[in-house]
């Protein structure tokens, strides 16, 4: 699935990890909702999706994997179209806050979602 933000942005705007992470929670919500919505009312499906997103967000914020005496932490990272990782990965520990209300999308952002056809 792809998300397009159609709002006009300043020419010098550079998205931060926080901006992209918040958008990603909305994207994940749109992907997960159909899985639940076909078996239950939409309001309950949305509540379930929000719960799952919150738990995943806490995993990225607070999760740890210990291997050989070293600790590794999962983070949601973004790369640009050259493959370079955007700065700010390690500092993004508030994904659970950004995951709140993933279905509340400001109309002025002109956000659309599209599913790529399966090849």
MDTraj code that builds the backbone (N, CA, C; nanometers):
import mdtraj as md
import numpy as np

residues = "UNK UNK UNK UNK UNK UNK UNK UNK UNK UNK UNK UNK UNK UNK UNK UNK UNK UNK UNK UNK UNK UNK UNK UNK UNK UNK UNK UNK UNK UNK UNK UNK UNK UNK UNK UNK UNK UNK UNK UNK UNK UNK UNK UNK UNK UNK UNK UNK UNK UNK UNK UNK UNK UNK UNK UNK UNK UNK UNK UNK UNK UNK UNK UNK UNK UNK UNK UNK UNK UNK UNK UNK UNK UNK UNK UNK UNK UNK UNK UNK UNK UNK UNK UNK UNK UNK UNK UNK UNK UNK UNK UNK UNK UNK UNK UNK UNK UNK UNK UNK UNK UNK UNK UNK UNK UNK UNK UNK UNK UNK UNK UNK UNK UNK UNK UNK UNK UNK UNK".split()
xyz = np.array([
    [0.0843, -0.1172, 0.0000],
    [0.0000, 0.0000, 0.0000],
    [0.0882, 0.1225, 0.0000],
    [0.0425, 0.2230, -0.0697],
    [0.1145, 0.3496, -0.0748],
    [0.0266, 0.4611, -0.0202],
    [0.0930, 0.5564, 0.0413],
    [0.0255, 0.6736, 0.0969],
    [0.0811, 0.7949, 0.0244],
    [-0.0072, 0.8822, -0.0195],
    [0.0358, 1.0051, -0.0862],
    [-0.0211, 1.1230, -0.0076],
    [0.0678, 1.2163, 0.0265],
    [0.0267, 1.3380, 0.0954],
    [0.0266, 1.4486, -0.0088],
    [-0.0923, 1.4956, -0.0424],
    [-0.1077, 1.5902, -0.1517],
    [-0.1021, 1.7362, -0.1125],
    [-0.0884, 1.7648, 0.0159],
    [-0.0841, 1.9043, 0.0598],
    [0.0412, 1.9725, 0.0065],
    [0.0289, 2.1006, -0.0232],
    [0.1439, 2.1797, -0.0656],
    [0.2367, 2.1974, 0.0544],
    [0.3645, 2.1699, 0.0330],
    [0.4637, 2.1845, 0.1391],
    [0.5656, 2.2893, 0.0976],
    [0.6266, 2.3564, 0.1957],
    [0.7311, 2.4539, 0.1619],
    [0.8435, 2.3856, 0.0840],
    [0.9067, 2.4591, -0.0057],
    [1.0123, 2.4029, -0.0906],
    [1.1284, 2.3483, -0.0088],
    [1.1543, 2.4047, 0.1090],
    [1.2672, 2.3606, 0.1907],
    [1.2275, 2.2571, 0.2966],
    [1.1054, 2.2067, 0.2884],
    [1.0589, 2.1083, 0.3869],
    [1.1346, 1.9768, 0.3723],
    [1.1862, 1.9277, 0.4839],
    [1.2519, 1.7971, 0.4888],
    [1.1799, 1.7169, 0.5966],
    [1.1181, 1.6048, 0.5605],
    [1.0437, 1.5298, 0.6613],
    [1.1361, 1.4707, 0.7671],
    [1.0884, 1.4739, 0.8895],
    [1.1637, 1.4150, 1.0009],
    [1.1162, 1.2719, 1.0227],
    [1.1928, 1.1976, 1.1012],
    [1.1493, 1.0626, 1.1367],
    [1.0137, 1.0681, 1.2069],
    [0.9954, 1.1681, 1.2909],
    [0.8696, 1.1806, 1.3634],
    [0.7529, 1.2027, 1.2674],
    [0.7707, 1.2907, 1.1688],
    [0.6654, 1.3146, 1.0687],
    [0.6311, 1.1845, 0.9960],
    [0.7346, 1.1146, 0.9516],
    [0.7132, 0.9917, 0.8753],
    [0.6549, 0.8801, 0.9616],
    [0.6964, 0.8728, 1.0874],
    [0.6437, 0.7696, 1.1771],
    [0.4949, 0.7901, 1.2020],
    [0.4553, 0.9146, 1.2220],
    [0.3136, 0.9423, 1.2434],
    [0.2323, 0.9057, 1.1195],
    [0.2858, 0.9370, 1.0031],
    [0.2177, 0.8998, 0.8790],
    [0.2119, 0.7481, 0.8630],
    [0.3180, 0.6804, 0.9048],
    [0.3229, 0.5344, 0.8928],
    [0.2167, 0.4669, 0.9780],
    [0.1874, 0.5228, 1.0949],
    [0.0827, 0.4616, 1.1775],
    [-0.0527, 0.4697, 1.1069],
    [-0.0771, 0.5798, 1.0378],
    [-0.2016, 0.5918, 0.9602],
    [-0.2018, 0.4920, 0.8454],
    [-0.0876, 0.4738, 0.7813],
    [-0.0757, 0.3780, 0.6713],
    [-0.0989, 0.2353, 0.7215],
    [-0.0370, 0.1999, 0.8344],
    [-0.0569, 0.0656, 0.8909],
    [-0.2028, 0.0433, 0.9289],
    [-0.2666, 0.1472, 0.9816],
    [-0.4076, 0.1352, 1.0186],
    [-0.4931, 0.1041, 0.8966],
    [-0.4634, 0.1704, 0.7854],
    [-0.5402, 0.1459, 0.6627],
    [-0.5176, 0.0047, 0.6094],
    [-0.3979, -0.0491, 0.6278],
    [-0.3675, -0.1850, 0.5834],
    [-0.4396, -0.2878, 0.6712],
    [-0.4400, -0.2652, 0.8010],
    [-0.4975, -0.3625, 0.8950],
    [-0.6500, -0.3593, 0.9005],
    [-0.7095, -0.2433, 0.8802],
    [-0.8544, -0.2303, 0.8981],
    [-0.9356, -0.3316, 0.8180],
    [-0.9077, -0.3549, 0.6912],
    [-0.9900, -0.4524, 0.6166],
    [-0.9845, -0.5944, 0.6737],
    [-0.8750, -0.6288, 0.7382],
    [-0.8638, -0.7621, 0.7972],
    [-0.9652, -0.7834, 0.9089],
    [-0.9973, -0.6762, 0.9790],
    [-1.0920, -0.6849, 1.0896],
    [-1.2334, -0.6481, 1.0463],
    [-1.2447, -0.5520, 0.9564],
    [-1.3750, -0.4945, 0.9217],
    [-1.4691, -0.5936, 0.8550],
    [-1.4154, -0.6981, 0.7947],
    [-1.5061, -0.7925, 0.7283],
    [-1.5772, -0.8842, 0.8268],
    [-1.5306, -0.8882, 0.9532],
    [-1.5906, -0.9787, 1.0521],
    [-1.6549, -0.9089, 1.1710],
    [-1.6556, -0.7764, 1.1714],
    [-1.7117, -0.7049, 1.2866],
    [-1.7490, -0.5631, 1.2456],
    [-1.8269, -0.4956, 1.3280],
    [-1.8623, -0.3565, 1.2973],
    [-1.7363, -0.2692, 1.2886],
    [-1.7425, -0.1651, 1.2057],
    [-1.6253, -0.0819, 1.1796],
    [-1.5688, -0.0171, 1.3057],
    [-1.6552, 0.0279, 1.3979],
    [-1.6025, 0.0926, 1.5177],
    [-1.5219, -0.0045, 1.6031],
    [-1.5648, -0.1285, 1.6106],
    [-1.4903, -0.2296, 1.6863],
    [-1.3625, -0.2665, 1.6115],
    [-1.3702, -0.2762, 1.4799],
    [-1.2516, -0.3058, 1.3994],
    [-1.1466, -0.1960, 1.4185],
    [-1.1889, -0.0707, 1.4152],
    [-1.0942, 0.0399, 1.4345],
    [-1.0320, 0.0359, 1.5734],
    [-1.1107, 0.0039, 1.6743],
    [-1.0569, -0.0060, 1.8107],
    [-0.9527, -0.1174, 1.8187],
    [-0.9785, -0.2309, 1.7542],
    [-0.8817, -0.3406, 1.7529],
    [-0.7529, -0.2991, 1.6823],
    [-0.7655, -0.2323, 1.5692],
    [-0.6472, -0.1873, 1.4950],
    [-0.5676, -0.0878, 1.5792],
    [-0.6353, 0.0049, 1.6432],
    [-0.5656, 0.1021, 1.7283],
    [-0.4903, 0.0322, 1.8402],
    [-0.5513, -0.0713, 1.8994],
    [-0.4845, -0.1478, 2.0054],
    [-0.3598, -0.2182, 1.9546],
    [-0.3691, -0.2785, 1.8383],
    [-0.2534, -0.3468, 1.7794],
    [-0.1426, -0.2467, 1.7483],
    [-0.1781, -0.1333, 1.6887],
    [-0.0772, -0.0323, 1.6565],
    [-0.0076, 0.0203, 1.7816],
    [-0.0834, 0.0383, 1.8876],
    [-0.0246, 0.0867, 2.0123],
    [0.0758, -0.0145, 2.0664],
    [0.0383, -0.1433, 2.0656],
    [0.1301, -0.2464, 2.1147],
    [0.2563, -0.2539, 2.0289],
    [0.2405, -0.2467, 1.8967],
    [0.3578, -0.2470, 1.8083],
    [0.4449, -0.1247, 1.8328],
    [0.3817, -0.0110, 1.8545],
    [0.4571, 0.1120, 1.8794],
    [0.5395, 0.0997, 2.0071],
    [0.4804, 0.0440, 2.1130],
    [0.5563, 0.0245, 2.2365],
    [0.6715, -0.0730, 2.2151],
    [0.6525, -0.1724, 2.1295],
    [0.7614, -0.2646, 2.0976],
    [0.8787, -0.1869, 2.0369],
    [0.8506, -0.0969, 1.9428],
    [0.9571, -0.0167, 1.8823],
    [1.0168, 0.0828, 1.9819],
    [0.9374, 0.1333, 2.0740],
    [0.9863, 0.2313, 2.1711],
    [1.0667, 0.1681, 2.2846],
    [1.0212, 0.0522, 2.3328],
    [1.0783, -0.0024, 2.4558],
    [1.1362, -0.1431, 2.4413],
    [1.1180, -0.2058, 2.3257],
    [1.1648, -0.3425, 2.3078],
    [1.3163, -0.3523, 2.3072],
    [1.3665, -0.4672, 2.3476],
    [1.5097, -0.4932, 2.3480],
    [1.5348, -0.6389, 2.3142],
    [1.6460, -0.6624, 2.2478],
    [1.6925, -0.7983, 2.2213],
    [1.8365, -0.8031, 2.2705],
    [1.8651, -0.8957, 2.3607],
    [2.0009, -0.9113, 2.4109],
    [2.0664, -1.0296, 2.3428],
    [2.1852, -1.0057, 2.2876],
    [2.2634, -1.1105, 2.2221],
    [2.4095, -1.0912, 2.2618],
    [2.4680, -1.1944, 2.3176],
    [2.6107, -1.1893, 2.3507],
    [2.6488, -1.0736, 2.4397],
    [2.5633, -1.0379, 2.5337],
    [2.5931, -0.9291, 2.6267],
    [2.5673, -0.7897, 2.5713],
    [2.5215, -0.7809, 2.4470],
    [2.4885, -0.6507, 2.3882],
    [2.3377, -0.6397, 2.3733],
    [2.2880, -0.5174, 2.3823],
    [2.1448, -0.4921, 2.3707],
    [2.1162, -0.4196, 2.2399],
    [2.0162, -0.4688, 2.1698],
    [1.9722, -0.4087, 2.0440],
    [1.8260, -0.3684, 2.0605],
    [1.7929, -0.2526, 2.0076],
    [1.6574, -0.2003, 2.0209],
    [1.5949, -0.1818, 1.8834],
    [1.4731, -0.2318, 1.8666],
    [1.4071, -0.2104, 1.7372],
    [1.3686, -0.0637, 1.7228],
    [1.3847, -0.0126, 1.6038],
    [1.3433, 0.1242, 1.5737],
    [1.2809, 0.1258, 1.4353],
    [1.1903, 0.2154, 1.4155],
    [1.1299, 0.2360, 1.2853],
    [1.2183, 0.3347, 1.2105],
    [1.2828, 0.2879, 1.1040],
    [1.3769, 0.3722, 1.0302],
    [1.3236, 0.4010, 0.8907],
    [1.3626, 0.5139, 0.8367],
    [1.3214, 0.5543, 0.7036],
    [1.4449, 0.5822, 0.6199],
    [1.4362, 0.5471, 0.4942],
    [1.5434, 0.5765, 0.3988],
    [1.4859, 0.6639, 0.2879],
    [1.5724, 0.7445, 0.2282],
    [1.5274, 0.8250, 0.1146],
    [1.5387, 0.7422, -0.0131],
    [1.5113, 0.8030, -0.1258],
    [1.5108, 0.7248, -0.2502],
    [1.6503, 0.6856, -0.2975],
    [1.7559, 0.7307, -0.2272],
    [1.8907, 0.6835, -0.2582],
    [1.9311, 0.5682, -0.1666],
    [1.8467, 0.5394, -0.0661],
    [1.8771, 0.4328, 0.0296],
    [1.9448, 0.4816, 0.1558],
    [1.9690, 0.6113, 0.1670],
    [2.0330, 0.6673, 0.2865],
    [1.9323, 0.6757, 0.4006],
    [1.9746, 0.6313, 0.5186],
    [1.8886, 0.6385, 0.6370],
    [1.8783, 0.7829, 0.6825],
    [1.7549, 0.8280, 0.7043],
    [1.7342, 0.9646, 0.7532],
    [1.7809, 0.9740, 0.8982],
    [1.8350, 1.0886, 0.9381],
    [1.8796, 1.1040, 1.0766],
    [1.7618, 1.1024, 1.1735],
    [1.7901, 1.0623, 1.2962],
    [1.6880, 1.0669, 1.4008],
    [1.6297, 0.9327, 1.4393],
    [1.6854, 0.8234, 1.3892],
    [1.6302, 0.6907, 1.4192],
    [1.6369, 0.6605, 1.5680],
    [1.7530, 0.6763, 1.6284],
    [1.7718, 0.6386, 1.7686],
    [1.6872, 0.7231, 1.8632],
    [1.6625, 0.8473, 1.8244],
    [1.5886, 0.9377, 1.9125],
    [1.4374, 0.9155, 1.9098],
    [1.3875, 0.8415, 1.8116],
    [1.2431, 0.8236, 1.7998],
    [1.1963, 0.7146, 1.8959],
    [1.1614, 0.7556, 2.0168],
    [1.1132, 0.6621, 2.1193],
    [0.9721, 0.6996, 2.1653],
    [0.9005, 0.7729, 2.0809],
    [0.7648, 0.8167, 2.1154],
    [0.6631, 0.7675, 2.0131],
    [0.6942, 0.6566, 1.9471],
    [0.6032, 0.6059, 1.8451],
    [0.4657, 0.5773, 1.9044],
    [0.4602, 0.5310, 2.0300],
    [0.3302, 0.5028, 2.0919],
    [0.2438, 0.6279, 2.0999],
    [0.3054, 0.7438, 2.1169],
    [0.2282, 0.8684, 2.1185],
    [0.1814, 0.9050, 1.9779],
    [0.2667, 0.8794, 1.8800],
    [0.2323, 0.9114, 1.7415],
    [0.1257, 0.8169, 1.6862],
    [0.1122, 0.7006, 1.7489],
    [0.0155, 0.6013, 1.7026],
    [-0.1260, 0.6285, 1.7520],
    [-0.1432, 0.7283, 1.8361],
    [-0.2772, 0.7606, 1.8855],
    [-0.3627, 0.8153, 1.7712],
    [-0.4835, 0.7710, 1.7637],
    [-0.5818, 0.8199, 1.6664],
    [-0.5349, 0.8095, 1.5209],
    [-0.4948, 0.6903, 1.4765],
    [-0.4426, 0.6777, 1.3401],
    [-0.5468, 0.6994, 1.2307],
    [-0.6747, 0.6982, 1.2677],
    [-0.7797, 0.7192, 1.1676],
    [-0.8221, 0.8650, 1.1571],
    [-0.7677, 0.9503, 1.2446],
    [-0.7991, 1.0927, 1.2388],
    [-0.6968, 1.1610, 1.1486],
    [-0.7330, 1.1774, 1.0236],
    [-0.6435, 1.2351, 0.9244],
    [-0.7001, 1.3706, 0.8832],
    [-0.6175, 1.4729, 0.8976],
    [-0.6614, 1.6088, 0.8652],
    [-0.6918, 1.6199, 0.7156],
    [-0.8119, 1.6657, 0.6800],
    [-0.8481, 1.6764, 0.5384],
    [-0.7536, 1.7660, 0.4583],
    [-0.6982, 1.8690, 0.5226],
    [-0.6100, 1.9601, 0.4506],
    [-0.4785, 1.8945, 0.4089],
    [-0.4463, 1.7779, 0.4653],
    [-0.3257, 1.7048, 0.4243],
    [-0.3448, 1.6379, 0.2882],
    [-0.4700, 1.6222, 0.2470],
    [-0.5031, 1.5613, 0.1178],
    [-0.4359, 1.4248, 0.1005],
    [-0.4531, 1.3405, 0.2031],
    [-0.3897, 1.2083, 0.2030],
    [-0.4775, 1.1079, 0.1311],
    [-0.4148, 1.0313, 0.0459],
    [-0.4835, 0.9221, -0.0241],
    [-0.4007, 0.7949, -0.0058],
    [-0.4698, 0.6822, -0.0161],
    [-0.4057, 0.5516, -0.0031],
    [-0.4349, 0.4731, -0.1312],
    [-0.3366, 0.3973, -0.1754],
    [-0.3545, 0.3163, -0.2941],
    [-0.2872, 0.1819, -0.2759],
    [-0.3517, 0.0789, -0.3242],
    [-0.2947, -0.0550, -0.3189],
    [-0.2387, -0.0856, -0.4570],
    [-0.1113, -0.1259, -0.4592],
    [-0.0491, -0.1646, -0.5855],
    [-0.1099, -0.2936, -0.6344],
    [-0.1332, -0.3056, -0.7634],
    [-0.1852, -0.4317, -0.8155],
    [-0.0832, -0.5440, -0.7960],
    [-0.1329, -0.6624, -0.7670],
    [-0.0459, -0.7779, -0.7487],
    [0.0015, -0.8263, -0.8845],
    [0.1317, -0.8474, -0.8958],
    [0.1886, -0.8936, -1.0224],
    [0.1924, -1.0440, -1.0275],
])
top = md.Topology()
chain = top.add_chain()
for i, resn in enumerate(residues, 1):
    res = top.add_residue(resn, chain, resSeq=i)
    for name in ("N", "CA", "C"):
        top.add_atom(name, md.element.get_by_symbol(name[0]), res)
traj = md.Trajectory(xyz[None], top)
